[in-house]
Amino acid sequence: MLRVWWHFTLLITALGLVMGGAHVLELPVRMQYDPEFYMRVTSTLYAFFGLVGGPLQLIALLAAAVLTWLLRGRVAFRSTLTGTACLGLSLALWFLLVQPVNAAWAEALQASPADAVQAYARLRSRWEYGHVAAFVAWCLGFAFLLNGVLREAMAATPRA
């Protein structure tokens, strides 16, 4: 049971890296877009990121929390707890830095095209670097979860 839960947690957490990794890889190009093009691309390209990525990352956080509970008293506990905390930090960073920008952009898009272009230009850096911060925290979370598996495996391996 523990091994299956561990595999599930690592897989779903790794999938959670996909959206943040895509944002980070696209950042240098997007930052060169003029504000009007940036608004058009950004307001249409990421529709499925929230629909798929949001639930996926919440499931990963819950799976990691359950894994942490299952590992209490074991070698991997501290690393898994740290990894779970990093996943939680990632989601907190997203809600603090990115979500307010999403809300402001949605409001500006309803107001007028000119307001939308200005809002996208004004908030672009916060949105982009908020995604970077959330990705870094998520990546650290995955690394700590993986470290927990490795620590557990090393502790179980007889030494010569």
Phi, psi and omega in degrees: 000313181298316181298317179296316180295322179298313179298315180300314181298314179295319180295311183292327177290320177298319177298328177294341176286339188300307183297314179296320177298320178297316179299316181296317180293328181277343188306310183301323180287314181299325182292345178268350180293145172290157187305321182293315179293320178302316179298315182296316181292308186293327182282349181241334190284331193254023183302319184275350178299316179286321182293321182262311186293320181301303178299323180298316181289326176294318177297319179298317179297316179295318178298319179294323178295317177297317178300317178302314179297318180294334184264004182303135181085002180252168182302322185280356188301307185298315180295320179292320177298317178297317178299317178297319178297321178295321176298317177298319177299318179302312180294323177296317178298318179298314181293327180279323187258320188265313185302319177299327177291317177304317180294317179295320179292320178298319178295317180294324178296327179283334183287296181191158178301321180294318177298320181296315180299316180295318180295317179296318179295318184291324188255001184306309184298318180298318181294312182296309184284338170296319176296321179298313180299315179296321179295316180300315179296318179295318179297318175298319178301314178299316181299318179291322176297317178295321177300323177299317178299313182295320178297318179296317180296319180293324179292331181274345183275126177295140180264141181271000000 
